[in-house]
Amino acid sequence: MILSPKDIEASWYGRVRLGALQCGLLTVLSWLYAVVTAIRRRFYGWGFLSKTRLPVPVVVVGNLIVGGAGKTPLTRALAGQLRDAGWRPGIISRGYGRQAPGVRAVGIGDSPRHVGDEPLLYAADGFPVVVGEKRVDAARTLLAANPSVDVLIADDGLQHYALDRDIEIVVFDRRGFGNGRLLPAGPLREGAARLCDPRVKALVWQGGLIRAPECPGTDVPSYAMTLATSEVYAINDRDRRQSLASFAGQTVHAVAGIGHPERFFQMLRDQGIRVHELPFPDHHDFQRTDIPISSVAVLMTEKDAVKCHEFSAGRDNWFVVPVIAQVAPTLPLDEWLKRAAGAHDGAC
């Protein structure tokens, strides 16, 4: 009995049917996972494991399911929304995929191998960014180096309970809850009851609203998020731009090393583009040989472009497809944070 990761993941969403013995094994492992995660969460709740409360409000943007659901563009949009409202946000991240452990401030010119891919996008937007395996250490480092920061956004970390938080925003895409089961029998890191936590202020659904499981005594609002793009730019010349629609009718190589590559491919198809799919694992460490050398245009995500840039010299047909998260209705972040900020008065 051989279970491949691809078959297991496909079974979560009904694309592959596993045998009875395979399902039984995954179910047993899922029960064990449920016990371990429940004990861990209770230990934090009872104080057996310590939580750190910071002197500024903390917003966690995370997923309940495995794999990307649009968390990065939402984090960028929320940070921009806060800056426009007069807040001074900083962003912390684990920096998945980096090869240099420890806590590190992120600069625009840093290598993604040192800081990860997503943090470089946040830094390019002009926000203070620090990466670290332990979010508490990353947060303290960021605040010490940037005393004007008055709100922290944690990219991911929904299950990183050592960092206390004021607001949790949970992101889903059209895959929803899958089969509704915990890992590895399903895609859930925690059960749907996790959404009943009073700190969960919003469920954001990328690609359209899906009804969430009801939580007795709670009413967590849902928001619809779309990813919009109007222009692409050359990977080696950001000033060389053209509309995504200008590729309609063409066949392109589409590169996506994100949590759910099909979402990127479908966005291109929706523009009338014929797609030769080049999917890679999330946070893939790209090499020169990963992308075909030809006259065919290459379209890639911003997250992948930061890792492909170092070997893109002379590739005038490589283009980056930026996306902007648009949330409707607008999240009342300013209102939530003003209430949360009062709880931090006098914190140390």
N, C-alpha and C positions, 0 to 999 in steps of 0.2 A: 504494500500500500504506500504509494508515493503521493504526497500532497505538494504541489508546487505553489509558491506564493501567488502566482497569477490566478490559478484555479480557485484558491481560497478566497481571494478578493472578489473574483467574478461571482462566487456563490453568495456573497453578501448582498448582491444586487439582482439575484435571480438569473444571471447569464449562464451559469454552470450549475448542474445538479450533481451533488456529491453522493457517494454511496452511503449506506446506513452505517458501516463501520467508520468511515471517515467523519460523518456527522457526529457520531457518538464520541469519537476522540476529541473533536473540536469542542463539543459541549462540555466534556469533563474539564478540559483546559480553561474554558470560559468560566465555569463555576469557580475554579481555583483563582483565576484572575479577579473575579468578583469579590471573593473573600479577602484577598490581599489588599485590593484597593479600598474596600469598605473599612478594614482595620486601620489602614494608613490614614484615611480621612477622619475617622473617629479619634485617633491619637492626636491629630492636630486640633480637633474640636475640644478634646478633654484637656489639652495643654501638655500631654506627654511629649509631644514634639512641638518645638517653639516656633512661633510666627513673629515676624518683624513688622512693626508698623512704622512707616516712614513719616516725616514731617510734612509731606505734601500728599494730595490725593493721588491714588493709583487707579488707572483704568486698564483692565486686562481685556485684550481682544484675542479670542481663542476659538478652538474647534472642539466639538464633542466627538466628531468622527475622525478617523485616520485619513490623512491626505488633505491636500489643500482644498479650500472652499472659497477662496477670494479674500483671505485674511490680510495679505500684504497690501493690495490696493485700498482696502477699507481702512487699515491703519494709517496709510498716507493721507487719505481723505479726512479722517477724523483729526489728525494732527494739524492739517491745514485749516480745518474748521475752527479748532481751538485757537490757533494763531490769529485768525481773522477776528475772533471774538475778544482778543486782548490777552489771552493766556500765553504762557511761555513754556510750551511742552518740550520734554525730553523723551527719548525712546530707548528702551532696553530690550535686548534680544539675546537669545542663546547663541546665535550665529551658526546655525546648522550647516554642516558640511565643511567648516573651516578646519585647518590642519594645525593651528596654533592655539593650544588650550590656554585658559586663564582669562582674566579680565583685561579688556583692552578698549580704549576709546577709538572710535572709527573716524577716519579722515577720508575725504573724497578720493585721494590718490592711493588708498590702501589696496593691497591685493585681496581678492575674494578668498584666497586660500588662508589668509590670516584672520579675516573678520566675517566671512560668509557673504552671500549674495544680497539678500534682502536689506541688511544694514547699510550697504553702500547706496541703495536707493533712498533710504531715509536721510542719509548724510547729504546726498545730492540735492535733496529738497531743502536743506539748510537747517536741519534739526540736530541738536546734540544727541549723539548715539554712543552707547557703550554696550559691548557684548560680554557675556560671561556665562559659564555653565550654571552658576548660582545667581539667580536674578537679584537676590538681596545684595550681594557683593557688587554686581553691576550697577544697581541703583545707587548705592552709597558712593561709588566712584563717580558716577555722573553728577550727583548733587554736589559733591565736594568740589568738582572742577567747574560746575556751572551753577553758582549760588542763585542766579536769577530764575532758574527753572521752578515753576510753581505747580506743575502737574506732570506725572509720569505715565507714559503709555507702555505697557508690557506687550510686546509682540509675542503671542502665544503665551504659554504659562498658565492656562486655565487649571491645570492639575499641579502647578508648582505652589503648594500651599504654604511654604515657608515665607513667601511674600504676602503679607496681608494686603487686601485690596478693598476699594470702595465701590467700584462699578465693574461688572463683567458684561461683556458684549459677546454673544456666541454666534458664530457664523456658520451657515449651512449653504449648500448649493442644491441643485435639483435632485441629487441623489438622496436628499433627506436623511432619514435614519437608517436607510438600507433595510435589512431584515429586523432591525431593532434589538439585536443581540450584542453582547459584549465580546471583545477580543478573546480568542481568535475566531470564534464562531460567527462574529459579526463585526461591523466597523466601529462600534462605540467604545470609546475610552472609558466612559462612565455611563451609567444608566440614565434614562430620560428624566428620572426623579431629580437629577442634578440641577435641572432647570428651575426647580422650585426654590433654590437658594434665593433669599431676598436681595442679594447683591446682583443677581442677573437682571439687568434693566432692559435688555433688548435682545431679540432674536433677529438676525439679519439674514435674509434669504437671497443669495445670489442667483439670479435667473428666474425669479418668480416665487411668490408666497406658497408655502405648503403648510397645512395645518399641523401644528405641533401637538404632542400628547398633552392632555390637560393636567395641570398641577393643582390639586385641591387647595383652595385658599389663596391662590395667586392668579395674577392676570398679567403675564409678561407680554408686552406688545411686540408685534412683528413688523418688520420693515423690509421693503423690497429694494434690492440693490442690483443695478445694471452696470456693466463695464462698457464704457464708451470710448471710441477712438475715432479721430478724424484724419490724422496725418501720421505717416511713418517717416523716419529719418534714417539716413545712411549711418551705419555703425561707426564710420570714421569721419563723419562730417555732419554734425547735428543741424547745420544750416541747410543741408540738401534734403529738402522735404518734398513729399508728394502725398496725395490722398491715398488711403487704403483702397478706395474704390477704383483707382487707376489700374490696379492689378486684376480687375474683373476680367474673366475669360482666359487668363493666363494660368499656366501650371507653375507652382512654386514649391520649393522645399520649405516645409514648415517645421521649425525646430522648437521643441517645448520640453524643458526639463523641470516641470512643475508638478504639483500634487495630482492634478487631473488634466493631462495634456489634451484630452478630447475637447475640453471646453475652449481651448485656444484654436484648435483645428476647426471646430464648428463656427466660431466667430468669423474665421476667414471664409468658410463656405457660404456663410450668410451674405457675404459681399460678392458672391458669384465667382470666387477664386477656386481653381482646381488645386487640390492639396495633395502633395506627396508627403505623407506623414513621417516625421522623424521624432518619435517620442523617446524620452529618456527619464530615468528616475528623478524624483525631486532632489534638488541640490546637486545634480550631477556635476562631476569635475570634468568639464569639456576638454577634449584634446583636438588637435588639428584634424585627425582622421575621422572625427565624428560627423563632419559636415562635408558633403560632396563638393569637389571643385569642378564647377561647370559654369556655363553662361546663364543657367536658370537662376532666377531671383531666389534669395533665401530670406524668409521672414522669421523673426524670432521674438521672444518676449524680452522685456527689459531685464528681467532677472537673469536670463541666460546670456544676454549681451554683455553684462559686466564680466563674465567669465570667458567669453569668446573674443573680447576686444584685443587681448594680448597677441593673438595670432591672426588678426583680421587685416593686416596690412595688405593693400592691393586688392582687397575683396570689395570692389565698388558695387557689387550686386547684392551685398548683405544689408538688410534693413531691419530696423528695430520697430516693433509695434507697441507703442505706449498705450496704456489704458487708464482711464479715470473712473473711479467708483462714484456712482450717483445713487444716493439713498433717498427713498421717498416713503413717508414724509421725512424731513430732516430730523435727525436725532437731537433731542433737547439737551445736549451735553453740557452747555453752559449752566442750565438750570440745575441739573444733577450735581455738577461739580461745586456750585456755590453752596449747596446744602452739605456736600461732603467736606468742603474746606473748613467749615465751622467745627467739625469734629477733630480737626488737626491743630486747632489753636492750642498752643502750649505743648504740642507733642515734641519729643526729642529723639 
